[in-house]
Amino acid sequence: MTFELKIYSRRYNRYLDYRIEKIENGWDIKYVQTCHDTSVCDKTGYPNLYNQLNQDNINYPEDLGNYMRYLWEHAAEKDMTDAEIQKHLNELGTWISTVEKASTTGTFWGNYSATQ
């Protein structure tokens, strides 16, 4: 099953749709405009989720990886339905978007990039 993770981007002033599949040892995370060699990630979403978020200059919660791992492990152990997994990905997308929207703005910060 392919899930969706909708994340707001200040850079593009819109929501971006990341496609996520739960695979045997982690996640397969894709975005249409990705430039990364692989989309396969561990249970925390490393490396591609963070490479993609950084590429898009999206600020995200520091503890996001632990939440991604918790969701993966809970989905595997508790045999969650696709609807339950999607619900929790929606919650994570809302959390990331909240952090991104609350990031410092203004003319001084306009050219800031997390990858600098």
ChimeraX commands (.cxc) that place a marker at each C-alpha (Angstrom):
marker #1 position 0.00,0.00,0.00 radius 0.5
marker #1 position 1.28,3.45,-0.88 radius 0.5
marker #1 position 0.57,6.10,1.73 radius 0.5
marker #1 position 0.73,9.87,1.48 radius 0.5
marker #1 position 2.58,12.31,3.70 radius 0.5
marker #1 position 1.43,15.87,3.01 radius 0.5
marker #1 position 3.89,18.51,4.23 radius 0.5
marker #1 position 3.59,22.27,3.88 radius 0.5
marker #1 position 6.53,24.03,2.23 radius 0.5
marker #1 position 7.14,27.76,2.79 radius 0.5
marker #1 position 9.55,27.66,-0.15 radius 0.5
marker #1 position 6.79,26.60,-2.56 radius 0.5
marker #1 position 3.88,28.06,-0.55 radius 0.5
marker #1 position 1.91,24.83,-0.89 radius 0.5
marker #1 position 1.67,21.28,0.40 radius 0.5
marker #1 position 4.02,18.70,-1.08 radius 0.5
marker #1 position 2.94,15.07,-1.36 radius 0.5
marker #1 position 5.49,12.46,-0.41 radius 0.5
marker #1 position 4.66,8.84,-1.25 radius 0.5
marker #1 position 5.51,6.30,1.42 radius 0.5
marker #1 position 5.43,2.53,1.48 radius 0.5
marker #1 position 6.16,0.39,4.53 radius 0.5
marker #1 position 8.77,-2.15,3.46 radius 0.5
marker #1 position 10.43,-5.05,5.24 radius 0.5
marker #1 position 13.12,-3.09,7.11 radius 0.5
marker #1 position 11.91,0.50,6.90 radius 0.5
marker #1 position 10.20,2.87,4.51 radius 0.5
marker #1 position 10.34,3.60,0.80 radius 0.5
marker #1 position 9.84,7.37,0.59 radius 0.5
marker #1 position 9.51,9.15,-2.73 radius 0.5
marker #1 position 8.78,12.63,-3.96 radius 0.5
marker #1 position 8.26,13.40,-7.63 radius 0.5
marker #1 position 11.14,15.88,-7.81 radius 0.5
marker #1 position 13.67,13.91,-5.78 radius 0.5
marker #1 position 17.28,13.92,-6.87 radius 0.5
marker #1 position 18.51,11.30,-4.44 radius 0.5
marker #1 position 19.96,7.95,-5.48 radius 0.5
marker #1 position 17.63,5.84,-3.38 radius 0.5
marker #1 position 14.22,6.14,-1.82 radius 0.5
marker #1 position 14.76,3.25,0.60 radius 0.5
marker #1 position 15.05,4.38,4.20 radius 0.5
marker #1 position 15.46,2.78,7.57 radius 0.5
marker #1 position 12.64,2.78,10.13 radius 0.5
marker #1 position 13.40,6.39,11.11 radius 0.5
marker #1 position 13.12,7.63,7.52 radius 0.5
marker #1 position 16.89,8.05,7.19 radius 0.5
marker #1 position 18.38,9.04,4.82 radius 0.5
marker #1 position 15.94,9.95,2.05 radius 0.5
marker #1 position 13.16,11.60,4.06 radius 0.5
marker #1 position 15.62,14.03,5.65 radius 0.5
marker #1 position 17.59,14.55,2.42 radius 0.5
marker #1 position 14.34,15.46,0.69 radius 0.5
marker #1 position 13.09,17.73,3.48 radius 0.5
marker #1 position 16.47,19.49,3.57 radius 0.5
marker #1 position 16.48,19.84,-0.23 radius 0.5
marker #1 position 13.08,21.52,-0.01 radius 0.5
marker #1 position 14.25,23.70,2.95 radius 0.5
marker #1 position 11.51,22.26,5.16 radius 0.5
marker #1 position 12.08,22.54,8.90 radius 0.5
marker #1 position 10.97,19.48,10.84 radius 0.5
marker #1 position 10.87,18.36,14.48 radius 0.5
marker #1 position 14.15,17.03,15.83 radius 0.5
marker #1 position 12.47,13.89,17.19 radius 0.5
marker #1 position 10.72,13.00,13.90 radius 0.5
marker #1 position 12.88,9.91,13.33 radius 0.5
marker #1 position 11.84,8.36,16.63 radius 0.5
marker #1 position 8.18,8.89,15.75 radius 0.5
marker #1 position 8.70,7.32,12.31 radius 0.5
marker #1 position 10.38,4.31,13.94 radius 0.5
marker #1 position 7.59,4.03,16.54 radius 0.5
marker #1 position 4.94,4.04,13.80 radius 0.5
marker #1 position 6.82,1.43,11.75 radius 0.5
marker #1 position 7.31,-0.88,14.72 radius 0.5
marker #1 position 3.76,-0.44,15.99 radius 0.5
marker #1 position 2.37,-1.10,12.50 radius 0.5
marker #1 position 4.43,-4.30,12.28 radius 0.5
marker #1 position 3.72,-5.58,15.79 radius 0.5
marker #1 position 0.06,-4.60,16.09 radius 0.5
marker #1 position -0.90,-5.41,12.51 radius 0.5
marker #1 position -2.37,-1.94,11.93 radius 0.5
marker #1 position -4.78,-1.37,9.08 radius 0.5
marker #1 position -3.81,0.82,6.15 radius 0.5
marker #1 position -6.33,3.41,7.35 radius 0.5
marker #1 position -4.67,3.52,10.79 radius 0.5
marker #1 position -1.19,3.94,9.30 radius 0.5
marker #1 position -2.45,6.72,7.01 radius 0.5
marker #1 position -4.12,8.46,9.98 radius 0.5
marker #1 position -0.84,8.51,11.90 radius 0.5
marker #1 position 1.12,9.69,8.86 radius 0.5
marker #1 position -1.42,12.52,8.56 radius 0.5
marker #1 position -0.68,13.43,12.19 radius 0.5
marker #1 position 3.05,13.48,11.48 radius 0.5
marker #1 position 2.48,15.58,8.35 radius 0.5
marker #1 position 0.49,18.08,10.41 radius 0.5
marker #1 position 3.27,18.22,13.01 radius 0.5
marker #1 position 6.00,18.79,10.38 radius 0.5
marker #1 position 3.84,21.43,8.67 radius 0.5
marker #1 position 3.28,23.20,11.99 radius 0.5
marker #1 position 7.03,23.40,12.59 radius 0.5
marker #1 position 7.63,24.59,9.03 radius 0.5
marker #1 position 4.92,27.27,9.26 radius 0.5
marker #1 position 6.28,28.49,12.61 radius 0.5
marker #1 position 9.83,28.90,11.29 radius 0.5
marker #1 position 11.41,32.32,11.43 radius 0.5
marker #1 position 10.71,34.48,8.40 radius 0.5
marker #1 position 11.67,37.94,7.23 radius 0.5
marker #1 position 14.15,39.54,4.89 radius 0.5
marker #1 position 17.20,38.46,6.93 radius 0.5
marker #1 position 16.11,34.80,6.96 radius 0.5
marker #1 position 14.80,34.78,3.38 radius 0.5
marker #1 position 17.89,33.09,1.93 radius 0.5
marker #1 position 18.52,30.73,4.85 radius 0.5
marker #1 position 18.86,27.07,3.92 radius 0.5
marker #1 position 19.13,24.25,6.44 radius 0.5
marker #1 position 21.74,22.62,4.20 radius 0.5
marker #1 position 24.21,25.53,4.38 radius 0.5
marker link #1:1,2 radius 0.2
marker link #1:2,3 radius 0.2
marker link #1:3,4 radius 0.2
marker link #1:4,5 radius 0.2
marker link #1:5,6 radius 0.2
marker link #1:6,7 radius 0.2
marker link #1:7,8 radius 0.2
marker link #1:8,9 radius 0.2
marker link #1:9,10 radius 0.2
marker link #1:10,11 radius 0.2
marker link #1:11,12 radius 0.2
marker link #1:12,13 radius 0.2
marker link #1:13,14 radius 0.2
marker link #1:14,15 radius 0.2
marker link #1:15,16 radius 0.2
marker link #1:16,17 radius 0.2
marker link #1:17,18 radius 0.2
marker link #1:18,19 radius 0.2
marker link #1:19,20 radius 0.2
marker link #1:20,21 radius 0.2
marker link #1:21,22 radius 0.2
marker link #1:22,23 radius 0.2
marker link #1:23,24 radius 0.2
marker link #1:24,25 radius 0.2
marker link #1:25,26 radius 0.2
marker link #1:26,27 radius 0.2
marker link #1:27,28 radius 0.2
marker link #1:28,29 radius 0.2
marker link #1:29,30 radius 0.2
marker link #1:30,31 radius 0.2
marker link #1:31,32 radius 0.2
marker link #1:32,33 radius 0.2
marker link #1:33,34 radius 0.2
marker link #1:34,35 radius 0.2
marker link #1:35,36 radius 0.2
marker link #1:36,37 radius 0.2
marker link #1:37,38 radius 0.2
marker link #1:38,39 radius 0.2
marker link #1:39,40 radius 0.2
marker link #1:40,41 radius 0.2
marker link #1:41,42 radius 0.2
marker link #1:42,43 radius 0.2
marker link #1:43,44 radius 0.2
marker link #1:44,45 radius 0.2
marker link #1:45,46 radius 0.2
marker link #1:46,47 radius 0.2
marker link #1:47,48 radius 0.2
marker link #1:48,49 radius 0.2
marker link #1:49,50 radius 0.2
marker link #1:50,51 radius 0.2
marker link #1:51,52 radius 0.2
marker link #1:52,53 radius 0.2
marker link #1:53,54 radius 0.2
marker link #1:54,55 radius 0.2
marker link #1:55,56 radius 0.2
marker link #1:56,57 radius 0.2
marker link #1:57,58 radius 0.2
marker link #1:58,59 radius 0.2
marker link #1:59,60 radius 0.2
marker link #1:60,61 radius 0.2
marker link #1:61,62 radius 0.2
marker link #1:62,63 radius 0.2
marker link #1:63,64 radius 0.2
marker link #1:64,65 radius 0.2
marker link #1:65,66 radius 0.2
marker link #1:66,67 radius 0.2
marker link #1:67,68 radius 0.2
marker link #1:68,69 radius 0.2
marker link #1:69,70 radius 0.2
marker link #1:70,71 radius 0.2
marker link #1:71,72 radius 0.2
marker link #1:72,73 radius 0.2
marker link #1:73,74 radius 0.2
marker link #1:74,75 radius 0.2
marker link #1:75,76 radius 0.2
marker link #1:76,77 radius 0.2
marker link #1:77,78 radius 0.2
marker link #1:78,79 radius 0.2
marker link #1:79,80 radius 0.2
marker link #1:80,81 radius 0.2
marker link #1:81,82 radius 0.2
marker link #1:82,83 radius 0.2
marker link #1:83,84 radius 0.2
marker link #1:84,85 radius 0.2
marker link #1:85,86 radius 0.2
marker link #1:86,87 radius 0.2
marker link #1:87,88 radius 0.2
marker link #1:88,89 radius 0.2
marker link #1:89,90 radius 0.2
marker link #1:90,91 radius 0.2
marker link #1:91,92 radius 0.2
marker link #1:92,93 radius 0.2
marker link #1:93,94 radius 0.2
marker link #1:94,95 radius 0.2
marker link #1:95,96 radius 0.2
marker link #1:96,97 radius 0.2
marker link #1:97,98 radius 0.2
marker link #1:98,99 radius 0.2
marker link #1:99,100 radius 0.2
marker link #1:100,101 radius 0.2
marker link #1:101,102 radius 0.2
marker link #1:102,103 radius 0.2
marker link #1:103,104 radius 0.2
marker link #1:104,105 radius 0.2
marker link #1:105,106 radius 0.2
marker link #1:106,107 radius 0.2
marker link #1:107,108 radius 0.2
marker link #1:108,109 radius 0.2
marker link #1:109,110 radius 0.2
marker link #1:110,111 radius 0.2
marker link #1:111,112 radius 0.2
marker link #1:112,113 radius 0.2
marker link #1:113,114 radius 0.2
marker link #1:114,115 radius 0.2
marker link #1:115,116 radius 0.2
view
